[in-house]
Amino acid sequence: MNELKIVLAEQIGKDLGQRAKIEELFKNINQDINKVTMDFADVEFMGRSFAQEYLNQKHFASFEVVEENVPPDIEKMFDIILKLNNKK
C-alpha cells in the first residue's frame, strides 16, 4: 500500500485560507497513492471556504484521506460544514 503524509503547515502554511491551495495539493498527489494522512499540526487558522474545499476534495479523492493533529476549532468547523451539507 502506497501511503503519503502531508504536513499542511509545511506544504501550505499555518494560515489555511485560499481554497485554490488545497485544490492544487490534491491535484498533485500521485495517482499510485492509496492513503494520504493530512497532518494539521501547527495550523493556526483555517477559513471556511478552505474547509469546504478540503472536504469536497477528500470526498471525491481516488485515495483514502485521514486527518491527524486536528485542532478543536478546525474539527468543529468540519463538523458544521458536514452537517450543513447533509441538510441539502
N, C-alpha and C positions, 0 to 999 in steps of 0.2 A: 504494500500500500504506500503510495507516494503522499507524504504529508508536508505541509508548509506552515511555518509560524510567522505571522506578521505582527510586529510591534508598531502599532499605529502612531504612537508619539514620535517614533524614529522615521517612519515612512511618510507621514503626512504632517505631523506636528501635534503639539499639546492642545491646540485650539482647532477642533474639527468643525469647520463652518461651511466650506464650499462643497456642495454636493457633487460637482464635477470631479473632485479629487477621489472620491470613493468609487465613482463610475470608472475612472481611469485605472484605479488599483485593481478592481475586479476584472476589468478587460485584459489586463496584462498578466493575469495568473495563468500559468502554463496549463494547457488542457490535459496534461498527463497527471495532474494533481487530483487526488481523491478526497483529501480533507485539508481544510485550512483552519488554523486556530488564530483568531483575531485577539491580540493581547492589548487591552485598554490601559495597561499600567502607565501612570504619569499623564494620562489625558486629563486636562483641567476643565474643558468645556466642549460641548457638542451641541450644535444648532439643530433645531427641529427638522429643517429640510435635509440636513446631512443624515440625521437618524432615519428619516423616511426613506431616503435613497439607499442607505445601508440595508435596511430591512427588505426593500424591493430587490436589490442585487442579491442578497442572501437567498431570498425566496426562489429566484429564477436561476441561481447558480447550478452548474452541472457537477458540483462537488459539495460535500458536506462542509458547513461553516459552523464553528463553535466559538464561543467567546470565553475569555478568562480575564480576571482582574478588572471587572466592570464596576466602576464607582456607583454607589447607590443612586445618585441623581440621574445618571445615564440609564441605569436599569429601569428607573421609574419612567423615564421618557419613552423607552422601548415599550414598556407595558401599556402606556397611554395610547401610543400610536397603534399598537396591535389591537387594542380594544376598539378604537375608533374605526379601524379598517374592517373589523368583524361586523360592525353595525351597518356597513354599506351593503 
